[in-house]
């Protein structure tokens, strides 16, 4: 049937079958839109794909434009890496949780660090008071990292570390732990998030001003290219941008704009795009709208492949791969009737699988209350395992391809994200767009709009603004994880002991070398690795950098 015949048949359906129903009753809503405000038609047909060129716009898995997947066999060859974001209390606590998760069949570890660690403070610093071990594990020195990975062979697991401003220090510790296990750094696999731009935009766990912060990002990229070739050096992260209130289109556009900035800065440093781009990875959130999220991931692969080829003239096909680590957006999980979050998390995993991700992190149903319990962490992992092995989701590649709706959404998201990128280019790039407040304003407006729709009931959140139950009948908190109040005292004592037993002269010499290296243009990773070998603390290393570079003070936008 040709397009003219389809058009006539569609019009006939509207004028007869559909009209009879609409004359008797209206639809549930006057207009239907995606979570990001893209209008959704009543019905999608081949007419919506008239301008789609299969070879140009979709192609085949493992080939440009990678819309259908970055690898030729996708999950038929290898499943995604299943991760649980874990880390709390002391290194011993986290080691026990990691070994438990590995025993349950999880092949990849994902480390959560506490807030003082993320901000470059030792547990004994006054700035760390009350926050030690609370939202992640406290890591002060190499001694803590040694305990976290005790009896966990680093050549057998892939480790993702959600760390940004002090990423050089934590990666250095990980490398040294590997050496102590007899594992050369060229065999280590994993990821440092290392994306400081998104911290300036959305997360706030920055330390230093933008230029030195980017220098540290590039130091990891350059060092790992030469010495840790299997390491994903930078996970350019839209996840936190989405959690700050951005919609799906903004999340994608700002992530790509950040990627462009890092690639440009690396080239200014003299690095060839094909030397480092293959080890870049990306992280996007799994939110509420299944089809929009799947379309977002497919559009991301296609748009990035165009950018890397047209703007940066990459020749290595691996440079074009938008390899994605996705995670449950915590903002979609609620504390009311929290067991419902199991369903939400299942949908998040489904989005990642249908979207073709390389690693997926599923949240636990009780994360709205506290650190997950072992039971809730196991349910989270089992959710991915059930979807991987029991439901036929992994038997074919990109199963939603050809859906008139999904393909139309993919095109529309790519178009709208491209418009954002063009606007940012006209401003002079992402650093300028951050500096002039454009990015903050866009995210804020989107966040306010979302909250307004929730408050009005236009957006339904089950258990929160609809289908509620009396508070006294809601979840009882007896099974919620309780943090050990003695963690902070214990961690301070451990740090004091390490400092008392190390060689003070070696510490002074290591910090002096680091100070001189900062004043030069040399890569700081070798100096930092040498320092952590002597059990120089995270806070001591970051203090040298603070003294040299100062701290970033954000501009307030009203």
C-alpha positions as CSV (number, residue, x, y, z in Angstrom):
1,X,0.0,0.0,0.0
2,X,1.4,3.4,-1.1
3,X,1.4,6.5,1.1
4,X,-1.6,7.9,-0.8
5,X,-3.6,4.8,-0.1
6,X,-2.5,4.9,3.6
7,X,-3.5,8.6,3.8
8,X,-7.0,7.8,2.3
9,X,-7.4,4.8,4.7
10,X,-6.4,6.9,7.7
11,X,-8.8,9.7,6.8
12,X,-11.6,7.2,6.3
13,X,-10.9,5.7,9.8
14,X,-11.0,9.2,11.3
15,X,-14.3,10.1,9.6
16,X,-16.1,6.8,10.4
17,X,-14.8,4.5,13.1
18,X,-13.1,7.1,15.3
19,X,-15.8,9.8,14.8
20,X,-18.5,7.5,16.0
21,X,-16.7,7.0,19.3
22,X,-15.7,10.7,19.8
23,X,-19.3,11.8,19.1
24,X,-20.4,9.7,22.1
25,X,-17.6,10.4,24.6
26,X,-14.4,12.5,24.8
27,X,-10.9,11.2,25.5
28,X,-9.4,11.3,28.9
29,X,-7.4,14.4,28.2
30,X,-7.6,17.4,25.8
31,X,-4.0,17.0,24.8
32,X,-1.5,14.3,25.3
33,X,2.2,15.0,25.6
34,X,5.4,13.2,26.7
35,X,7.1,14.0,30.0
36,X,9.2,16.6,28.1
37,X,6.2,18.3,26.4
38,X,6.4,16.7,23.0
39,X,2.8,16.4,21.6
40,X,1.7,12.8,21.2
41,X,-0.6,12.0,18.3
42,X,-3.6,9.8,18.7
43,X,-2.2,7.3,16.3
44,X,1.1,6.9,14.4
45,X,1.2,5.3,11.0
46,X,3.7,4.8,8.1
47,X,2.8,8.4,7.1
48,X,4.9,9.6,10.1
49,X,8.0,7.9,8.7
50,X,7.7,9.0,5.1
51,X,11.0,10.9,5.3
52,X,12.9,8.2,7.2
53,X,15.8,6.7,5.3
54,X,16.5,3.3,6.9
55,X,20.2,3.1,5.9
56,X,20.9,6.7,6.8
57,X,18.8,7.1,9.9
58,X,18.7,3.7,11.5
59,X,21.2,1.4,9.9
60,X,22.4,-1.7,11.6
61,X,23.8,-2.5,15.1
62,X,27.5,-1.8,15.4
63,X,27.5,0.5,12.4
64,X,27.0,4.2,12.0
65,X,24.7,6.0,13.0
66,X,24.4,3.4,15.8
67,X,20.7,4.2,16.3
68,X,20.0,0.5,16.8
69,X,23.0,-0.2,19.1
70,X,26.7,0.2,19.5
71,X,27.6,-3.5,19.1
72,X,26.7,-5.9,16.3
73,X,25.2,-8.6,18.6
74,X,24.2,-6.5,21.6
75,X,22.6,-8.7,24.3
76,X,22.7,-11.9,22.2
77,X,26.4,-11.7,22.6
78,X,26.8,-10.2,26.1
79,X,24.3,-8.9,28.6
80,X,24.6,-5.4,30.0
81,X,26.7,-5.0,33.2
82,X,24.3,-5.1,36.2
83,X,25.1,-2.7,38.9
84,X,23.9,-1.7,42.4
85,X,25.0,1.7,43.6
86,X,26.5,0.8,47.0
87,X,28.8,2.1,49.7
88,X,28.2,3.3,53.3
89,X,29.8,3.6,56.7
90,X,33.3,2.3,57.0
91,X,35.4,0.5,54.4
92,X,34.6,-2.8,56.2
93,X,30.8,-2.2,55.9
94,X,31.1,-1.5,52.2
95,X,33.4,-4.5,51.6
96,X,30.8,-6.8,53.2
97,X,28.0,-5.4,51.0
98,X,30.2,-5.7,47.8
99,X,31.0,-9.3,48.6
100,X,27.4,-10.0,49.2
101,X,26.3,-8.5,45.9
102,X,29.0,-10.4,44.0
103,X,27.8,-13.6,45.7
104,X,24.3,-12.8,44.4
105,X,25.6,-12.7,40.8
106,X,26.3,-9.0,40.2
107,X,29.4,-8.7,38.0
108,X,30.0,-4.9,38.4
109,X,30.5,-2.8,41.4
110,X,29.4,0.8,41.7
111,X,31.0,2.8,44.6
112,X,29.1,5.5,46.5
113,X,31.4,7.8,48.4
114,X,30.3,9.9,51.4
115,X,30.0,13.7,51.0
116,X,33.3,14.6,52.7
117,X,35.1,12.3,50.3
118,X,33.3,13.8,47.3
119,X,34.4,17.3,48.5
120,X,38.0,16.4,49.3
121,X,37.8,16.5,53.1
122,X,39.2,13.9,55.5
123,X,36.8,12.4,58.0
124,X,38.6,14.3,60.8
125,X,38.1,17.7,59.1
126,X,35.6,20.0,60.9
127,X,33.8,20.4,57.5
128,X,33.1,16.6,57.6
129,X,31.3,16.6,60.9
130,X,28.0,14.8,60.9
131,X,28.4,13.5,57.3
132,X,31.0,10.8,57.6
133,X,29.8,7.5,56.1
134,X,26.3,8.8,55.6
135,X,25.5,8.8,51.9
136,X,28.4,6.6,50.9
137,X,31.7,5.1,52.2
138,X,34.3,7.3,53.8
139,X,37.7,7.1,52.1
140,X,40.5,9.0,53.7
141,X,43.6,7.1,52.7
142,X,44.8,4.1,50.7
143,X,44.2,2.0,53.8
144,X,40.4,2.5,53.4
145,X,40.5,1.5,49.7
146,X,42.5,-1.6,50.5
147,X,39.8,-2.7,52.9
148,X,36.9,-1.9,50.5
149,X,38.4,-4.3,47.9
150,X,39.8,-6.9,50.3
151,X,39.3,-10.4,48.8
152,X,37.8,-8.8,45.7
153,X,40.2,-9.5,42.7
154,X,40.3,-6.3,40.7
155,X,41.0,-8.2,37.5
156,X,37.7,-10.1,37.8
157,X,35.3,-7.2,38.4
158,X,34.5,-3.9,36.7
159,X,34.3,-1.0,39.2
160,X,32.4,2.3,38.6
161,X,33.2,5.1,41.0
162,X,30.8,8.1,41.3
163,X,33.5,10.6,42.1
164,X,34.3,13.9,40.3
165,X,36.4,16.7,41.9
166,X,38.9,14.4,43.6
167,X,38.6,11.6,41.0
168,X,42.4,11.6,40.4
169,X,43.0,10.7,44.0
170,X,40.4,7.9,44.2
171,X,41.6,6.4,40.9
172,X,45.2,6.6,42.1
173,X,44.2,4.6,45.2
174,X,42.4,2.0,43.1
175,X,45.5,1.6,40.8
176,X,47.7,1.1,43.9
177,X,45.3,-1.5,45.4
178,X,45.5,-3.3,42.1
179,X,49.3,-3.2,42.2
180,X,49.2,-4.6,45.8
181,X,47.0,-7.5,44.5
182,X,49.6,-8.2,41.8
183,X,47.3,-6.8,39.1
184,X,49.0,-4.4,36.6
185,X,47.0,-1.2,35.9
186,X,46.7,-2.2,32.2
187,X,44.3,-5.0,33.3
188,X,42.0,-2.8,35.4
189,X,38.5,-2.2,34.1
190,X,35.9,0.3,35.3
191,X,34.9,3.9,35.2
192,X,35.6,7.1,37.0
193,X,32.6,9.5,36.6
194,X,35.1,12.4,36.5
195,X,32.5,14.8,35.0
196,X,33.0,18.1,36.8
197,X,30.9,20.2,34.3
198,X,27.7,18.5,35.4
199,X,28.6,19.3,39.0
200,X,28.8,23.0,38.2
201,X,25.4,22.6,36.5
202,X,23.5,20.3,38.7
203,X,25.1,18.5,41.6
204,X,27.3,21.0,43.5
205,X,30.1,18.7,44.6
206,X,32.8,20.8,42.9
207,X,35.9,22.0,44.7
208,X,38.1,24.0,42.3
209,X,37.3,26.6,39.6
210,X,36.5,25.3,36.1
211,X,39.9,25.5,34.4
212,X,41.9,23.5,37.0
213,X,39.0,21.1,37.4
214,X,39.0,20.4,33.7
215,X,42.8,20.0,33.9
216,X,42.3,17.2,36.4
217,X,39.7,15.5,34.2
218,X,42.1,15.6,31.3
219,X,45.0,14.3,33.4
220,X,42.9,11.1,33.9
221,X,42.1,10.9,30.2
222,X,45.7,11.3,29.2
223,X,47.2,9.0,31.9
224,X,44.8,6.2,31.3
225,X,45.2,6.3,27.5
226,X,48.9,5.6,28.1
227,X,48.8,3.3,31.2
228,X,45.2,2.0,32.0
229,X,43.8,1.4,28.5
230,X,40.7,-0.6,29.6
231,X,39.5,2.2,31.9
232,X,36.6,4.4,31.0
233,X,38.2,7.7,31.8
234,X,35.2,10.0,31.9
235,X,31.5,9.2,32.2
236,X,29.8,12.3,30.8
237,X,26.7,12.3,33.0
238,X,23.2,13.6,32.1
239,X,21.7,11.7,35.0
240,X,22.3,14.4,37.6
241,X,21.1,17.1,35.2
242,X,17.9,15.2,34.9
243,X,17.6,14.8,38.6
244,X,18.1,18.5,39.0
245,X,14.8,19.1,37.0
246,X,15.8,19.0,33.3
247,X,13.5,17.2,30.9
248,X,14.7,14.5,28.6
249,X,15.6,16.8,25.7
250,X,17.6,19.2,28.0
251,X,19.3,16.2,29.7
252,X,20.5,14.9,26.3
253,X,21.5,18.3,24.9
254,X,23.4,19.4,27.9
255,X,25.2,16.1,28.2
256,X,26.3,16.3,24.6
257,X,27.3,20.0,25.1
258,X,29.5,18.9,28.0
259,X,31.0,16.1,25.8
260,X,31.8,18.6,23.1
261,X,33.6,20.8,25.7
262,X,35.7,18.0,27.1
263,X,36.7,16.8,23.6
264,X,37.6,20.4,22.5
265,X,39.7,20.8,25.7
266,X,41.5,17.5,25.2
267,X,42.4,18.5,21.6
268,X,43.7,21.8,22.8
269,X,46.0,19.8,25.1
270,X,47.3,18.0,22.0
271,X,45.4,14.7,22.3
272,X,44.0,13.1,19.2
273,X,40.3,12.4,19.4
274,X,40.8,8.8,18.3
275,X,43.2,8.3,21.1
276,X,40.8,9.1,23.9
277,X,37.2,9.2,22.7
278,X,36.9,5.4,22.5
279,X,37.2,5.3,26.3
280,X,34.6,8.0,27.0
281,X,31.3,6.7,28.3
282,X,27.9,8.3,29.1
283,X,25.3,8.2,31.7
284,X,21.6,9.1,31.3
285,X,18.7,8.7,33.7
286,X,15.7,6.4,33.5
287,X,12.7,8.6,34.3
288,X,8.9,8.1,33.9
289,X,8.0,7.9,30.2
290,X,9.1,4.6,28.8
291,X,8.8,5.4,25.1
292,X,10.3,8.8,25.4
293,X,13.3,7.4,27.4
294,X,13.9,4.7,24.8
295,X,13.7,7.3,22.0
296,X,16.1,9.5,23.9
297,X,18.8,6.8,24.1
298,X,18.4,6.0,20.4
299,X,18.6,9.7,19.5
300,X,21.7,10.1,21.7
301,X,23.6,7.4,19.8
302,X,22.7,8.9,16.4
303,X,23.3,12.5,17.3
304,X,26.6,11.8,19.0
305,X,27.8,9.8,16.0
306,X,27.1,12.8,13.8
307,X,28.9,15.2,16.1
308,X,32.0,13.1,16.5
309,X,32.3,12.5,12.7
310,X,31.3,16.0,11.4
311,X,32.7,18.3,14.1
312,X,35.7,16.3,15.2
313,X,36.6,14.3,12.1
314,X,37.1,11.1,14.1
315,X,38.3,8.2,12.0
316,X,38.2,5.3,14.5
317,X,34.7,3.9,14.6
318,X,35.0,3.3,18.3
319,X,35.2,7.0,18.8
320,X,31.6,7.3,17.7
321,X,30.2,4.8,20.2
322,X,27.8,6.5,22.7
323,X,28.3,3.7,25.3
324,X,25.7,4.3,28.0
325,X,25.4,3.5,31.7
326,X,21.8,4.3,32.9
327,X,20.3,4.4,36.3
328,X,17.0,4.7,38.1
329,X,16.2,8.4,38.6
330,X,15.8,8.7,42.4
331,X,13.4,11.6,42.0
332,X,10.8,9.2,40.5
333,X,10.8,7.1,43.7
334,X,8.6,8.2,46.6
335,X,8.4,7.4,50.3
336,X,4.6,6.9,50.3
337,X,3.7,3.3,49.7
338,X,7.4,2.6,48.9
339,X,6.9,-1.0,47.8
340,X,5.4,0.5,44.7
341,X,8.9,1.6,43.9
342,X,9.7,-2.0,42.9
343,X,7.4,-1.6,39.9
344,X,9.0,1.8,39.1
345,X,12.5,0.3,39.2
346,X,11.4,-2.5,37.0
347,X,10.2,0.0,34.4
348,X,13.6,1.8,34.7
349,X,15.5,-1.4,33.9
350,X,13.1,-2.1,31.0
351,X,13.8,1.4,29.6
352,X,17.6,0.7,29.8
353,X,17.2,-2.7,28.1
354,X,15.0,-1.6,25.3
355,X,17.2,1.5,24.9
356,X,20.3,-0.7,24.4
357,X,22.5,0.3,27.4
358,X,25.8,-1.2,28.3
359,X,25.4,-1.0,32.0
360,X,22.3,-0.5,34.2
361,X,21.9,0.5,37.8
362,X,18.6,-0.1,39.5
363,X,17.7,1.7,42.7
364,X,16.3,-0.1,45.7
365,X,12.7,0.4,46.8
366,X,13.7,1.8,50.2
367,X,16.2,4.4,49.0
368,X,13.7,7.1,49.8
369,X,14.2,6.3,53.5
370,X,17.8,5.3,54.0
371,X,20.8,3.2,52.7
372,X,19.3,0.0,51.2
373,X,19.1,-3.1,53.2
374,X,20.7,-6.4,51.9
375,X,17.2,-7.7,51.1
376,X,16.2,-4.6,49.0
377,X,19.5,-4.6,47.2
378,X,19.0,-8.2,46.3
379,X,15.5,-7.5,45.0
380,X,16.9,-4.7,42.9
381,X,19.5,-7.0,41.4
382,X,17.0,-9.8,40.9
383,X,14.8,-7.4,39.0
384,X,17.5,-7.1,36.3
385,X,18.2,-10.8,36.3
386,X,14.5,-11.7,35.8
387,X,14.3,-9.3,32.9
388,X,17.6,-10.6,31.4
389,X,16.7,-14.3,31.6
390,X,12.9,-14.8,31.9
391,X,11.1,-12.5,29.5
392,X,12.6,-12.8,26.0
393,X,13.8,-9.2,26.0
394,X,17.3,-10.1,25.0
395,X,16.6,-12.4,22.1
396,X,16.6,-9.7,19.4
397,X,18.3,-6.4,19.0
398,X,16.5,-3.1,19.3
399,X,13.0,-4.7,19.4
400,X,11.2,-1.3,19.3
401,X,12.8,-0.3,16.0
402,X,10.2,0.4,13.3
403,X,7.6,1.4,15.8
404,X,5.9,4.4,14.1
405,X,5.7,6.1,17.5
406,X,9.2,5.4,18.8
407,X,10.9,6.3,15.5
408,X,8.9,9.6,15.4
409,X,9.9,10.4,18.9
410,X,13.5,9.5,18.2
411,X,13.5,12.0,15.3
412,X,11.8,14.7,17.3
413,X,14.1,14.4,20.3
414,X,17.2,14.5,18.0
415,X,15.8,17.7,16.3
416,X,15.0,19.5,19.6
417,X,18.3,18.5,21.2
418,X,20.2,19.8,18.1
419,X,18.4,23.1,18.4
420,X,19.7,23.4,22.0
421,X,23.2,22.6,20.8
422,X,23.1,25.3,18.1
423,X,21.9,27.8,20.7
424,X,24.8,26.9,23.0
425,X,27.3,27.2,20.1
426,X,26.0,30.7,19.4
427,X,26.7,31.6,23.0
428,X,30.3,30.5,22.7
429,X,30.0,27.0,24.1
430,X,28.9,25.2,27.3
431,X,31.2,27.0,29.7
432,X,29.7,30.3,28.5
433,X,26.2,28.9,28.7
434,X,26.9,27.9,32.3
435,X,28.5,31.2,33.2
436,X,25.7,33.3,31.8
437,X,23.1,31.3,33.6
438,X,21.3,29.9,30.6
439,X,21.6,26.2,31.6
440,X,20.5,26.9,35.2
441,X,17.5,28.9,34.0
442,X,16.4,26.2,31.6
443,X,16.6,23.5,34.2
444,X,14.9,25.6,36.8
445,X,12.0,26.4,34.5
446,X,11.5,22.8,33.6
447,X,11.7,21.8,37.3
448,X,9.1,24.3,38.3
449,X,6.8,23.3,35.5
450,X,7.0,19.6,36.6
451,X,6.3,20.5,40.2
452,X,3.3,22.7,39.2
453,X,1.8,19.8,37.2
454,X,2.3,17.4,40.1
455,X,0.8,19.8,42.6
456,X,-2.3,20.3,40.3
457,X,-2.7,16.6,39.8
458,X,-2.1,16.9,36.0
459,X,0.8,14.6,36.5
460,X,-0.3,11.6,38.5
461,X,2.1,10.0,41.0
462,X,0.5,7.0,42.5
463,X,0.5,7.1,46.3
464,X,1.5,10.8,46.3
465,X,-1.2,12.8,44.7
466,X,-3.6,10.0,43.7
467,X,-4.5,6.6,45.1
468,X,-3.3,7.6,48.5
469,X,-3.9,5.8,51.8
470,X,-4.1,7.1,55.3
471,X,-0.7,7.8,56.8
472,X,-1.2,5.3,59.6
473,X,-1.8,2.5,57.1
474,X,1.3,3.3,55.1
475,X,4.6,1.5,55.3
476,X,6.1,0.6,58.7
477,X,9.7,1.5,59.0
478,X,10.9,-1.4,61.1
479,X,12.9,-3.0,58.3
480,X,14.7,0.2,57.2
481,X,18.5,0.3,57.4
482,X,19.9,2.2,60.3
483,X,23.3,3.8,60.1
484,X,25.8,3.1,62.9
485,X,26.2,6.3,64.9
486,X,29.7,5.3,65.8
487,X,31.0,5.3,62.3
488,X,32.4,8.9,62.4
489,X,34.3,8.3,65.6
490,X,35.7,5.0,64.3
491,X,36.7,6.5,61.0
492,X,38.5,9.4,62.8
493,X,40.4,6.9,64.9
494,X,41.4,4.8,61.9
495,X,42.7,8.0,60.1
496,X,44.7,9.0,63.2
497,X,46.3,5.6,63.4
498,X,47.3,5.6,59.7
499,X,48.9,9.0,60.1
500,X,50.8,8.0,63.2
501,X,52.2,4.9,61.5
502,X,53.2,6.3,58.1
503,X,56.6,7.9,57.3
504,X,56.2,11.6,57.9
505,X,59.2,12.5,55.7
506,X,57.8,10.5,52.8
507,X,54.5,12.4,53.2
508,X,56.2,15.8,53.1
509,X,58.3,14.9,50.1
510,X,55.3,13.6,48.2
511,X,53.2,16.7,48.9
512,X,56.1,19.0,47.9
513,X,56.5,17.1,44.6
514,X,52.7,17.5,44.0
515,X,52.9,21.3,44.7
516,X,55.7,21.7,42.2
517,X,53.9,19.7,39.6
518,X,50.8,21.8,40.0
519,X,52.9,24.9,39.1
520,X,54.0,23.1,35.9
521,X,52.0,21.7,33.0
522,X,52.8,18.1,33.7
523,X,50.2,15.4,34.3
524,X,49.5,15.2,38.0
525,X,48.5,11.5,38.1
526,X,52.0,10.1,38.7
527,X,52.6,12.5,41.6
528,X,49.2,11.6,43.1
529,X,49.8,7.9,42.7
530,X,53.2,8.3,44.5
531,X,51.5,10.2,47.3
532,X,48.8,7.7,48.0
533,X,51.4,4.9,48.1
534,X,52.8,6.7,51.2
535,X,49.3,7.0,52.7
536,X,49.0,10.7,52.1
537,X,45.3,11.4,52.7
538,X,42.7,12.6,50.3
539,X,42.3,15.8,52.4
540,X,46.0,16.5,52.4
541,X,46.2,16.2,48.6
542,X,43.1,18.3,48.0
543,X,44.4,20.9,50.4
544,X,47.5,21.4,48.3
545,X,45.2,22.0,45.3
546,X,43.0,24.3,47.3
547,X,46.0,26.4,48.3
548,X,47.1,26.6,44.7
549,X,43.8,27.0,42.8
550,X,41.3,28.3,45.4
551,X,37.7,27.1,45.6
552,X,34.9,27.7,43.1
553,X,32.3,30.3,44.2
554,X,29.1,30.0,42.2
555,X,27.3,33.0,40.8
556,X,23.7,33.2,42.2
557,X,21.0,33.5,39.5
558,X,17.6,34.8,40.5
